[in-house]
């Protein structure tokens, strides 16, 4: 997220935004303008988006057994990944840094992106309390066991659409880790079933100049939640590729994900099976369906997101966490599923 109009001037100490700079890049501004919320979101963004982590965000990250990371590979493809460890595996030695002591699962594409200078998006999400904070930045140090991110932007998110479940780090799960299953543009039956019953996934996107280290430009990773069946899995009749279609419900109107897609259609998705620990990571391209019969028919949807799969990996029993309890978000009461939509 950055100012599209030119170089930054000196920053205010409290939030960092002067009268002629913006926390949002041109794609985000275009989507905000399209929806008719540009001015109010600009004011909100200047208050909530910071160039460092506030203390409450630092404390949350350090309490988590799970974070989500968005990355960009050498070809510009986007990936979303899950990293886990005992609480404390993420530390914040300064408000500008996150130090993460963890390794990606074997076969996770993130491993190749953990190099100094690489841009990353990070989501700290505490599922049991529905708290979540987002940040983006770039790697400044890397060793055999950890890497450190310098924060460019940080902000909190609301608790909407998060399914509450309590994770516990359980490394013994990895003893049953299976082989790496490559996924092509047409997903396997097992991968398709995982997505079709999912209630949660995460999506990585990036601005047009994510790799440049310009102010605020970078990779973002975001949560998406719904009732099981909110992800439609279908095939593109012309290419044979699997297409995922998901509703976009009313949110905070910042439109980080859709703003990035406005200027860069590449995206990555990660979805976990919370019962088995399987992880499905996909890369492809995405677009927004702004209106039309499909949007109108899906209860609660303001628009739709369509993701066409290019490739991916399925990692069996790769998430070393156990989950207890499941409480669906009360925000889902007025939302539908694809099965319900197609019955109408």
Buried (B, 14 or more C-beta within 10 A) or exposed (E): BBBBEEEBEEEEEEBBBBEEBBBBBBBBBBBBEBBEBBEEBBEBBBEBBBBBBBEEBBEBBBBBBBBBBBBBBEEEBBBBBBBBBEEEBBBBEEBBBBBBBBBBBEBBBBEEBBEEEBBBBBBBBBBBEBBBBBBBBBBBEBEEEBBBBBBBBBBBBEBBBBBBBBBEBBEEBBEEBEEBBEBEBBBBEBBBEBBBEBBBBBBBBBBBBBBEBBBBBBBBBBBBBBBBBBBBBEBBEEEEBBBBBBBBBEBBBBBBBBBBBBBBBBBBBBBBBBEBBBBBBBBBBBBBBBEEEBBEBBBBBBBBBBBBBBBBBBBBBBBBBBBEEEEBBEBBEEBBBBEBBEEE
